[in-house]
Structures are given as structure tokens and as C-alpha cells.
Amino acid sequence: MAWFLMGLLGLHMALTDATARALVSDFAPEEIRGTALGVYYTGIGVADLPAGLLAGFLWDTISPSAVFFTGAGLATVALVILLTVRLR
């Protein structure tokens, strides 16, 4: 099961990491493309630390399912925002 899950994680990273990198590169001016990617990945790293701490706190104090339901709730909020915001 662990090998299967690691394969899924690798597939997820392959599909999402390249897409995000291409999106950042497309929107950034050519002369600061490297800086834009650096800022993007810095933001990802800075956001990962509190997210991991919150997940660990919920896992230890409440239950492992609290982590799942918190993530599902936040994903639902993101979906609602995505569906209600119109691009110009």
C-alpha cells in the first residue's frame, strides 16, 4: 500500500508542480522570471510550515479525521471562491 501511495504522490507532484511553474513563468516578465519562481516557491515553503503545524496539532489533540475534515472544508471554501470570482 505504501508503494501505491508513493506512486500517487509522485503522479500528483508531476501533474501539479509543472503546471504551477508554467503558470508563474507565463505571467512573469521575461527579465524577472527566475525571481518570480523564487518568490512563488518561497511562498509555498512559508505556507507549508504553518499548515504542517496545524495538521500535526489537530492530529494530536483531536483526531486524524479532524485533519481530513479541515482539509475538505477548506477545499470546499476554495471551490466556492473559485466558482464565484469572475475573471476579467
LINCORRA-V100590 format. One record per run of one state. SS is the DSSP state (hx for helix, st for strand, lp for the rest). FROM is the first residue (numbers start at 1). LEN is the number of residues. If there is no record, write none. Layout:
BEGIN
[[SS;FROM;LEN] [SS;FROM;LEN]]
END
This chain:
BEGIN
[[lp;1;1] [hx;2;26] [lp;28;2] [hx;30;32] [lp;62;2] [hx;64;21] [lp;85;4]]
END
